[in-house]
Amino acid sequence: MKILILGAGKMGSFFTDLLSFEHEVAVLDKDPLRMRFIYHAVRMETADEVKDFAPDLVINCVTLNYTIDAFNEVLPFLPPNCIISDIASVKNNLQDFYKASGFPFVSTHPMFGPTFANLGNLQKENTIIISEGDHLGKIFFKDLYAKLHLNIFEYTFEEHDRVVAYSLGIPFASTLVFAATMIHQDAPGTTFKRHMKIANGLLSEDDYLLTEILFNPRTPKQIERIQNELTLLQEIIKKKDTVAMKEYLTKVRKNIE
């Protein structure tokens, strides 16, 4: 299969390394420096180079806020039956874009990233495949993710957005609040240092990605849950209610079992 990868960032390079020895792969990135470590793949700097390559599949790995722009640049140069795909963690506007594009599509969301995941060992990681996608496209990604031993889930666009609001919105918001209230510690404990590592990793992500996940229409409801739990915990602490605290800790332990 001839595969075009848009973007030579961390995930673009990951997919290039993953696919280039079994498929004919080309990478398109406007910045040639980002492609200096790309090997066993064709390097492209302009969209018009795509026409001669004639890919069967496009995997869009560019930064979230440029996903649709990157698609629009290459669509005029793609064969009519080329499958276009994305790995975006936020699917805002993508469903409507795909419908209007006229191309078969498949949308997936690897629920891991280069910040925290070990890309060499993904056996405990998860991935989502959007059910509305092209059948052949979904089969390709199911086979690919199965080879990585990922746990594969199939959701609709709507179900995906609900999952992201919970699984990303809550930890993102909680970590930002921790970082916002933090003061310097000369001798931090182990738990504090672990939280700091998570906060530093989160804040190394693209600002647009963080913003879009938190701006998910379903995220405010999840943040309300955090606020309610903080209010309850604050009341227990103020009253020094040991019985209520024990009940609260029991509830929390059951949640994380």
N, C-alpha and C positions, 0 to 999 in steps of 0.2 A: 504493500500500500504506500502511496505517496502522501506524506503528511507535512503540512505547513504549520509551524509553531510561531505564534505572534508573541514577541517579547522574549528577551534573553536574560531575564532576571532569575531569581532563585528557583521559582517554580518552572519557568520556561526551560532553564538549563536542566532541571530535574527530569522533565518529560523528554527532552532531547537525549539525555544519557540513557533513559529508560527504553526509548523506541528506536534509536538510530542504528542498532545492529541487527534489527529484524525488519526494518522498513526503510524506505528512502525518505529521508527527513531534510527539510529546509527550515531555517530560522530567519525570521524577518525582524530586524530591530534598526531603528534610525541611528543609533549610537554604535559605531563599529567597535568602540572600546569594550562594550558590554558583551561582544561576541568573541573576545580574544581567547577565551578558554573553550570555545565551542569546537568540537572536533567530530569527524565522521558525519558531518552534515553540511549542506549547502548554506552559505551565508548570504543574506539579502539585506540591502539597505533601503530599497525603494519598492513601492507596491507594484509597479509595472513589471518587475522581474518575476512576479508570481505567475503571469500568463504562460510563459514558456514551461514553467515547472508543472502546471496543471494538477494541483493536488486533489486527492480523493477526500481528504479530511483536513479541516483547519482546527487547531486547538488554540484558543485565545487565552494567553497567559499574561497580558499586559496589566498594568495597574488598574484598579477597579474603576476609577473615574474616566479612564480612556477606553474601556472595553468596547462600547458601541462605536466610538470614533475609529478604533482600529479595524473593526469589522467593515465599516463603511468605506474605508480606504482600499480594502482588498476585494470587496464584492464584485466590482466591475471586471476583475481579472480572473474570476473563478469559473471553472466549468459548471454548467447548470445543475449537475447532479452531485456536486461537492457537498459533503456534510460539514456544516459549521458547528463549532462547539465552544463552550466556555467552562471555566472552573471557578467562577466568581462565587464568593461567599455571600454576596448580596445580589439578589436576582431582580431588583427594581428595574422595571421597564423592559427587561430582556424578553419576557413572554410576548409582549406586543411587538417588539422588534423582530423576533423570529417569525411571527405570523406575517408581518409585512414584507419580510426579506425575499420570500419565494424560494428559499433554499431549505432542504431537509436539515434538521438541527438535532443536537443532543446537548443537554446541560447537566453538568455534574458539579459536585462540591466535595472535594477531598477535605474531610474534617480534621486536617492537620496542616501544619505550616512549617516552614524552615526555622522559625524562631524557637519552638519548643520540641518539635518532633525529631526523632532520629530517622532521617530519610533512608538510611540503610537497613532499618529494621522497623517495619510498620505493622507488625502482626497484631498489635493491640489497638490500632487506629481504625477509624470509621470513615466511610465515604457515602455520599448520597447521589443517586442518579434520579433525575427528574423523569417521571413516568410519561409526560406528554411528548417526549422526544421520539426521533426516528428509530424504528425497530433495529435496523442494522447498526446504527450509531450506538444504541444502548448495548447491543451484544458486544461490540468492540470494547467499550469501557468496562463492561462486566468481566470480560475475559482478562483485560489488562489489570483491573483492580484485584481480581481473584488470584492472579500470579503474585501479587504483592501481599497476599494473605490478609487483605483488608476486610473488615466487616461491612458488607454492602447493604444499603437500605434504599428502597425506591419510594419516593414521595412525589406528590404533585407540587407545582410551584407554590400553591397556597400552603400545603403542609410543610414545605421546606421553610417558608418564611416564619411559620409558627415555631418550628424547631430552633431556628437561628435566634429568634427573639429570646427563647429560654436558655439555650445552651451557650450562646455567646453574649447576649445582652446582660444577663445576671452577673457572670464573672467579670465582664468588662466594667460594668458600673461599680461593682463591689471593689474591684482593684483600684479604679480611679478615686473612689472615696478614701480608701486606705492611703493612697499616695498623697491625696490632697490634705489629709490631716496629719501626715507624718512629720516628725521633728527629728533632727539628727541624733543618732545614738552612738556614743563612743564605744559601748560594749554591748552590741545587739545580741539577743538570744537567737537560738536556732530557728524558731518559728518566725521571728521578725525577719531574719535573713532570707528565709524561703519566700516570704511574702514580697520582700524587696526584689528578689530575682524575678518573680512573676511580674511585678510592676515594671521593672526595667525592660523585660521582654515585650510586654504589651505596648509600652510607650515607644518602642523601636519600630512598631508597625506604622504603616502609612496613615496620616491624619484623616484622609478621606475615608479609608476603610473603617476606622474607628467611628467616625461621624455617621456614616451610612448605617452601620449596625445599630448604633444607639438611636438613630432616627427612624428605625423600623417602626411602623405604626403600632406594632404589638409590644414594643419594648417598654413604654410607659407603664403598662399593666404589670410587667414583671418588676419594675422598679418600685411600684406601689407595694408589692409583696415584701421587698427588702425593707421599706420604710415601716411597714406594719410589724415586721419581726423585730426591728430595732426598737420600736416603741414598747413592744411587749417586754423585751429584754431589759430595757432601761427601767421600766416599772418594777420588775423583779429585783433588780440590783438596788434601786432606791429603797425598796422596802426590806432589803436583806431577807427575802422570803426563801429560806432554804428548801422548803417543800416544793414550792413552785419552780425553783431552779433545778432541782433534781428531775422534776417532771419535764422541764424544758430540755435538759440534756438527754433524757431518755428518748424524747421525740426526735431530737436531732440525730441521735445515733441510729435510730430506726430509718431515718431518711437516707442515710449514707450506706446502709448495709447493702 
